[in-house]
Amino acid sequence: MNAKNEPFISKSLAILAFGHMVTDLSQGALPILLPFLQTKFQLSYTQIGFLVLIQNLTSSVIQPIFGYITDKITLPWLLPASILLSGLGMSIMGLAPSYTALLFIVIIGGLGVAGFHPQASRSANVVSSTSSKGRSMGIFSVGGNLGMAVGSIFMTFLLSLPGLTSNTLYFIIPAAGTALLFWIYLDKLVPQEERHRLAAASHTSAQPLPYSLVLLLVVFIFVRSTIHTGLTTYIPLYYINYLNGSTAFASYLLAIFLLSGVVGTYIGGSMSDRFGRKTVIVVSMLVSLPLIAIFPFTSGWITLVLIAVIGFVLISSFATTVVLAQEMMPGHVGMASGLTIGFSIGLGGVGATVLGYVADSFGIPSIFAILSLLPLVGAGLATLLPGKFFWQKNSRLIL
């Protein structure tokens, strides 16, 4: 596609971003639901962390499997089917009769999330010009981050209605409607000629994978995801259970964090087209470090402003890492997407489980001490990634 003739956002990219939003509603809704589930089933923080781990394992860690499959065989029907399955899992979560049943329901919804992302991100890559990959992936990723924010707001609203957790049933409505929309526009999202071309390219590509660099990027995303998952999981619990604050204030914090991340995702992706992927990634880590460190010592409107800045800065490298992986693995776009959007991010659930154990043993404030140090680790890893900083000459990707 010619960049000069490419609109700011094509219909196909807009639909893909919207589907991304609806699919990820559950990702933002679950943290708001957790305090209610904790009370309903008398859960420990470790059990809550394990629940988050199961969601991440099924929704994210197995994404490379779907990515590998879609690199070999294009599966357009997987898009509407996955959206519907994701919504189904979230809709029946509030009706779970036990903790064990809750875990199985989380798996159902997680499989829907896992099936959607590799195929959808591959489609987003295909409909974008070479010079705007970062911006286009930013737009697509905005859908997911916006979905997390809207999911938290929607869940907060539903929990304020009579019926409390049973109101999760309403999540099936946007899922069913969006699945139908995708079915109608399926040929535009994954055109027939594009299916044949991608299939041929995936079979003939003999370019070796840069395993060490891919592993480095995966470890970096794991660190960033642990920070992100830790904040989204334990901020509501910190303000509701430890500070005895209102549920409303906790939900506002989470919503602001996720909404500012929406803006950061787009701007970070766009800036990476101009200043380089590596620059955006390293800067996001270095700026996040002091902000997270002072977060527990703030209150009132300062807390609201600070969490907005943290969300913007931390998530600004999200789309950038996806595009970097796709550039590093040109013959394995689906696998690259599965690794960066799914696997390494899903491993953040492992970090959430460890943080839950830390909270049970040393108190929930200790979590923020750990989270404030992780950006330093992330920045160190990012400096080893391929490419050059924007002030260096010839800053194009060097593998």
C-alpha positions as CSV (number, residue, x, y, z in Angstrom):
1,M,0.0,0.0,0.0
2,N,1.3,3.4,-0.9
3,A,1.9,5.5,2.2
4,K,1.0,8.7,0.4
5,N,-2.4,7.4,-0.6
6,E,-3.0,5.7,2.7
7,P,-5.7,7.3,4.9
8,F,-5.1,8.0,8.5
9,I,-7.0,4.9,9.3
10,S,-8.6,2.5,6.8
11,K,-11.9,0.8,7.3
12,S,-10.2,-2.6,7.7
13,L,-7.8,-1.2,10.3
14,A,-10.6,0.5,12.2
15,I,-12.6,-2.7,12.4
16,L,-9.6,-4.7,13.5
17,A,-8.9,-2.1,16.3
18,F,-12.6,-2.2,17.3
19,G,-12.5,-5.9,17.5
20,H,-9.3,-5.7,19.6
21,M,-11.1,-3.4,22.0
22,V,-14.1,-5.7,22.4
23,T,-11.9,-8.8,22.8
24,D,-9.9,-7.2,25.6
25,L,-12.8,-5.9,27.6
26,S,-12.4,-8.9,29.9
27,Q,-8.7,-8.0,30.5
28,G,-9.7,-4.7,32.1
29,A,-12.9,-6.0,33.8
30,L,-11.3,-8.8,35.8
31,P,-9.2,-6.5,38.1
32,I,-12.3,-4.6,39.1
33,L,-14.2,-7.9,39.7
34,L,-11.3,-9.4,41.8
35,P,-12.2,-7.7,45.2
36,F,-15.8,-9.0,44.8
37,L,-14.6,-12.5,44.0
38,Q,-12.2,-12.3,46.9
39,T,-15.0,-11.6,49.2
40,K,-17.4,-14.1,47.6
41,F,-15.0,-17.1,47.8
42,Q,-12.7,-15.9,50.7
43,L,-9.6,-15.9,48.6
44,S,-6.0,-15.2,49.6
45,Y,-3.8,-12.9,47.6
46,T,-1.9,-15.9,46.4
47,Q,-5.2,-17.4,45.0
48,I,-6.0,-14.1,43.3
49,G,-2.5,-14.0,41.8
50,F,-3.0,-17.6,40.6
51,L,-6.3,-16.6,39.0
52,V,-4.5,-13.8,37.1
53,L,-1.8,-16.3,36.1
54,I,-4.4,-18.7,34.6
55,Q,-6.0,-15.8,32.7
56,N,-2.6,-14.8,31.3
57,L,-1.5,-18.4,30.5
58,T,-4.6,-19.1,28.5
59,S,-5.2,-15.7,26.9
60,S,-1.6,-14.8,26.3
61,V,1.2,-17.4,26.8
62,I,-0.3,-19.8,24.3
63,Q,-0.7,-17.1,21.6
64,P,2.6,-18.2,19.8
65,I,0.8,-21.6,19.1
66,F,-1.9,-19.7,17.3
67,G,0.7,-17.5,15.6
68,Y,2.6,-20.5,14.3
69,I,-0.6,-22.0,12.9
70,T,-1.7,-18.8,11.2
71,D,1.8,-18.4,9.7
72,K,1.2,-21.7,8.0
73,I,-2.6,-21.5,7.4
74,T,-4.6,-18.3,7.3
75,L,-7.7,-18.8,9.5
76,P,-10.0,-15.8,8.9
77,W,-13.0,-17.4,10.7
78,L,-10.8,-17.5,13.9
79,L,-11.4,-13.7,14.3
80,P,-15.2,-13.7,14.9
81,A,-15.1,-17.0,16.7
82,S,-12.5,-15.8,19.1
83,I,-14.3,-12.5,19.9
84,L,-17.5,-14.5,20.7
85,L,-15.6,-16.9,22.9
86,S,-13.9,-14.1,24.8
87,G,-17.2,-12.4,25.6
88,L,-18.8,-15.7,26.6
89,G,-16.1,-16.4,29.2
90,M,-16.4,-13.0,30.8
91,S,-20.2,-13.1,30.7
92,I,-20.5,-16.2,32.8
93,M,-17.7,-15.4,35.2
94,G,-19.9,-13.7,37.7
95,L,-22.1,-16.8,37.9
96,A,-19.3,-19.2,38.9
97,P,-20.4,-21.3,41.8
98,S,-16.9,-22.0,43.1
99,Y,-13.3,-21.0,42.8
100,T,-12.6,-24.2,40.7
101,A,-15.4,-23.3,38.3
102,L,-14.1,-19.8,38.1
103,L,-10.7,-21.1,36.9
104,F,-12.3,-23.1,34.1
105,I,-14.4,-20.2,33.0
106,V,-11.3,-18.0,32.9
107,I,-9.7,-20.6,30.6
108,I,-12.7,-20.4,28.2
109,G,-12.5,-16.7,27.8
110,G,-8.7,-16.8,27.7
111,L,-8.7,-19.1,24.6
112,G,-10.9,-16.6,22.8
113,V,-8.4,-13.8,23.5
114,A,-5.4,-16.0,22.5
115,G,-7.0,-17.0,19.2
116,F,-7.8,-13.4,18.2
117,H,-4.5,-11.6,18.6
118,P,-2.0,-13.3,16.2
119,Q,-4.4,-13.4,13.2
120,A,-5.7,-9.9,13.9
121,S,-2.3,-8.3,14.3
122,R,-1.1,-10.1,11.2
123,S,-4.0,-8.5,9.3
124,A,-3.1,-5.1,10.8
125,N,0.4,-5.5,9.5
126,V,-0.8,-6.5,6.0
127,V,-3.1,-3.4,5.6
128,S,-0.3,-1.0,6.6
129,S,2.3,0.6,4.4
130,T,6.0,0.0,5.2
131,S,6.6,3.6,6.4
132,S,3.7,3.6,8.9
133,K,3.9,0.1,10.5
134,G,4.5,1.7,14.0
135,R,1.6,4.1,13.7
136,S,-0.8,1.4,12.3
137,M,0.2,-1.1,15.0
138,G,-0.3,1.8,17.5
139,I,-3.8,2.3,16.2
140,F,-4.5,-1.5,16.4
141,S,-3.0,-1.7,19.9
142,V,-5.0,1.4,21.0
143,G,-8.1,-0.8,20.5
144,G,-6.8,-3.4,23.0
145,N,-5.7,-0.8,25.6
146,L,-9.0,1.1,25.2
147,G,-10.8,-2.2,25.6
148,M,-9.1,-2.7,29.0
149,A,-10.0,0.8,30.1
150,V,-13.6,0.5,28.9
151,G,-13.9,-3.0,30.4
152,S,-12.9,-1.6,33.8
153,I,-15.5,1.2,33.5
154,F,-18.2,-1.1,32.3
155,M,-17.6,-3.6,35.1
156,T,-17.7,-0.8,37.7
157,F,-21.1,0.2,36.3
158,L,-22.4,-3.3,36.3
159,L,-21.3,-4.0,39.9
160,S,-23.3,-0.9,41.0
161,L,-26.5,-2.4,39.7
162,P,-28.7,-4.9,41.6
163,G,-27.4,-8.4,41.0
164,L,-23.8,-7.4,41.4
165,T,-21.5,-10.1,39.9
166,S,-24.4,-11.8,38.0
167,N,-24.4,-8.7,35.7
168,T,-21.3,-9.9,33.9
169,L,-23.9,-11.5,31.6
170,Y,-24.1,-8.2,29.7
171,F,-20.6,-8.7,28.3
172,I,-22.0,-11.1,25.8
173,I,-23.8,-8.3,24.0
174,P,-20.8,-6.4,22.6
175,A,-19.0,-9.7,21.8
176,A,-21.9,-11.1,19.8
177,G,-22.4,-7.9,17.9
178,T,-18.7,-7.5,17.0
179,A,-18.4,-11.1,16.0
180,L,-21.2,-10.6,13.5
181,L,-19.5,-7.4,12.2
182,F,-16.3,-9.3,11.6
183,W,-18.2,-12.1,9.8
184,I,-19.7,-9.6,7.4
185,Y,-16.4,-7.9,6.6
186,L,-14.2,-11.0,6.8
187,D,-13.1,-10.7,3.1
188,K,-11.9,-7.2,3.6
189,L,-10.0,-8.0,6.8
190,V,-8.3,-11.0,5.2
191,P,-8.7,-10.7,1.4
192,Q,-8.5,-13.9,-0.7
193,E,-5.5,-12.7,-2.6
194,E,-3.7,-11.8,0.6
195,R,-4.4,-15.2,2.1
196,H,-2.7,-16.9,-0.9
197,R,0.3,-14.5,-0.9
198,L,0.9,-14.8,2.9
199,A,0.6,-18.6,2.7
200,A,3.2,-18.8,-0.1
201,A,5.5,-16.4,1.7
202,S,5.4,-18.3,4.9
203,H,6.2,-21.6,3.1
204,T,9.1,-20.2,1.0
205,S,10.7,-18.1,3.7
206,A,14.1,-19.5,4.6
207,Q,15.5,-16.6,6.6
208,P,16.8,-17.9,9.9
209,L,15.3,-16.6,13.1
210,P,17.5,-14.4,15.4
211,Y,16.8,-16.6,18.4
212,S,19.0,-14.7,20.9
213,L,17.5,-11.3,20.0
214,V,14.0,-12.7,20.1
215,L,14.6,-14.2,23.5
216,L,16.0,-10.8,24.7
217,L,12.9,-9.0,23.5
218,V,10.7,-11.6,25.2
219,V,12.5,-11.2,28.5
220,F,12.2,-7.4,28.3
221,I,8.4,-7.7,27.6
222,F,8.1,-10.1,30.5
223,V,9.6,-7.4,32.8
224,R,7.4,-4.7,31.4
225,S,4.3,-6.9,31.6
226,T,5.1,-7.8,35.3
227,I,5.0,-4.1,36.0
228,H,1.8,-3.5,34.1
229,T,0.0,-6.6,35.5
230,G,1.2,-5.8,39.0
231,L,-0.2,-2.3,38.8
232,T,-3.5,-3.2,37.3
233,T,-4.0,-6.2,39.7
234,Y,-3.0,-4.7,43.0
235,I,-3.8,-1.0,42.7
236,P,-7.6,-1.7,43.3
237,L,-6.7,-4.2,46.1
238,Y,-4.3,-1.7,47.7
239,Y,-6.8,1.2,47.8
240,I,-9.8,-0.9,48.8
241,N,-8.4,-3.5,51.2
242,Y,-5.2,-1.8,52.6
243,L,-6.2,1.9,52.6
244,N,-9.9,1.2,53.1
245,G,-10.7,3.5,50.2
246,S,-13.7,3.6,48.0
247,T,-14.2,1.1,45.2
248,A,-15.0,4.1,43.0
249,F,-11.7,5.8,43.6
250,A,-9.8,2.5,42.9
251,S,-11.7,2.0,39.6
252,Y,-11.0,5.6,38.6
253,L,-7.3,5.0,39.2
254,L,-7.3,1.9,37.0
255,A,-9.4,3.5,34.3
256,I,-7.1,6.5,34.2
257,F,-4.1,4.3,34.0
258,L,-5.5,2.3,31.1
259,L,-6.9,5.3,29.2
260,S,-3.7,7.2,29.4
261,G,-2.0,4.0,28.1
262,V,-4.3,4.2,25.1
263,V,-2.8,7.6,24.2
264,G,0.7,6.4,25.0
265,T,0.3,3.4,22.8
266,Y,-0.5,5.5,19.7
267,I,2.1,8.2,20.4
268,G,4.8,5.7,21.2
269,G,4.1,3.7,18.0
270,S,4.2,6.9,15.9
271,M,7.3,8.2,17.5
272,S,9.1,4.9,16.9
273,D,8.6,5.4,13.1
274,R,10.5,8.6,13.5
275,F,13.0,8.1,16.3
276,G,13.5,4.4,16.2
277,R,12.1,1.5,18.1
278,K,15.0,1.2,20.6
279,T,14.8,4.8,21.7
280,V,11.1,4.7,22.6
281,I,11.6,1.4,24.5
282,V,14.5,2.6,26.6
283,V,13.1,6.0,27.4
284,S,9.8,4.5,28.5
285,M,11.6,2.4,31.1
286,L,13.8,5.2,32.4
287,V,11.0,7.6,32.8
288,S,8.7,5.0,34.5
289,L,11.2,4.3,37.3
290,P,11.0,7.4,39.4
291,L,7.2,7.8,38.8
292,I,6.4,4.3,40.1
293,A,8.7,4.8,43.1
294,I,6.9,7.9,44.4
295,F,3.4,6.7,43.6
296,P,2.6,5.1,47.1
297,F,3.5,8.4,48.8
298,T,1.0,10.5,46.9
299,S,-2.7,11.2,47.6
300,G,-5.8,12.9,46.1
301,W,-5.5,14.5,42.7
302,I,-1.8,14.1,42.6
303,T,-2.3,10.3,42.6
304,L,-4.7,10.6,39.7
305,V,-2.3,12.7,37.7
306,L,0.7,10.5,38.5
307,I,-1.1,7.3,37.5
308,A,-2.1,8.9,34.2
309,V,1.6,9.7,33.5
310,I,2.7,6.3,34.5
311,G,0.2,4.6,32.2
312,F,1.2,6.9,29.3
313,V,4.9,6.3,29.7
314,L,4.9,2.6,30.6
315,I,2.5,1.5,27.8
316,S,4.1,3.8,25.1
317,S,6.4,1.0,24.1
318,F,3.7,-1.6,23.6
319,A,3.1,-1.3,19.9
320,T,6.8,-0.6,19.3
321,T,7.9,-3.9,20.6
322,V,5.3,-5.7,18.4
323,V,6.6,-4.0,15.3
324,L,10.2,-4.6,16.3
325,A,9.5,-8.3,16.6
326,Q,7.8,-8.4,13.2
327,E,10.8,-6.7,11.7
328,M,13.1,-9.2,13.3
329,M,10.9,-12.1,12.1
330,P,9.6,-11.0,8.6
331,G,8.7,-14.5,7.6
332,H,6.9,-15.3,10.9
333,V,4.7,-12.3,11.5
334,G,2.0,-14.4,13.3
335,M,4.6,-15.9,15.6
336,A,6.2,-12.5,16.3
337,S,2.8,-11.2,17.2
338,G,2.0,-14.2,19.4
339,L,5.3,-13.8,21.2
340,T,5.1,-10.1,21.9
341,I,1.4,-9.6,22.4
342,G,0.8,-12.9,24.0
343,F,3.5,-15.1,25.4
344,S,5.8,-12.6,27.0
345,I,3.0,-10.4,28.2
346,G,1.1,-13.4,29.6
347,L,4.2,-14.3,31.6
348,G,3.4,-11.2,33.5
349,G,0.8,-13.4,35.2
350,V,3.7,-15.3,36.7
351,G,5.0,-12.0,38.1
352,A,1.5,-11.2,39.5
353,T,1.5,-14.6,41.3
354,V,4.9,-13.9,42.8
355,L,3.7,-10.5,43.9
356,G,0.6,-12.0,45.5
357,Y,2.9,-14.3,47.6
358,V,5.0,-11.2,48.5
359,A,1.8,-9.4,49.6
360,D,0.6,-12.3,51.7
361,S,4.1,-12.5,53.4
362,F,5.1,-8.9,53.8
363,G,2.0,-6.8,53.1
364,I,0.7,-5.3,49.9
365,P,2.8,-2.0,50.1
366,S,5.9,-4.1,49.5
367,I,4.7,-4.8,46.0
368,F,5.3,-1.2,45.0
369,A,8.9,-1.3,46.2
370,I,9.5,-4.2,43.8
371,L,7.6,-2.6,40.9
372,S,9.7,0.6,41.3
373,L,13.0,-1.4,40.6
374,L,11.9,-3.4,37.6
375,P,12.0,-0.5,35.1
376,L,15.8,-0.4,35.7
377,V,16.1,-4.0,34.8
378,G,13.9,-3.3,31.7
379,A,16.0,-0.4,30.6
380,G,19.2,-2.5,30.9
381,L,17.7,-5.2,28.7
382,A,16.4,-2.7,26.2
383,T,19.9,-1.2,25.5
384,L,20.9,-4.7,24.2
385,L,18.1,-4.8,21.6
386,P,19.0,-4.4,17.9
387,G,19.0,-0.9,16.3
388,K,20.4,2.4,17.2
389,F,19.3,5.4,19.2
390,F,17.8,8.3,17.3
391,W,20.9,10.5,17.8
392,Q,23.1,7.9,16.1
393,K,23.6,7.9,12.4
394,N,21.9,5.3,10.2
395,S,19.4,4.4,12.8
396,R,17.6,1.7,10.8
397,L,17.2,-1.7,12.3
398,I,20.4,-3.7,12.4
399,L,20.1,-7.4,13.3
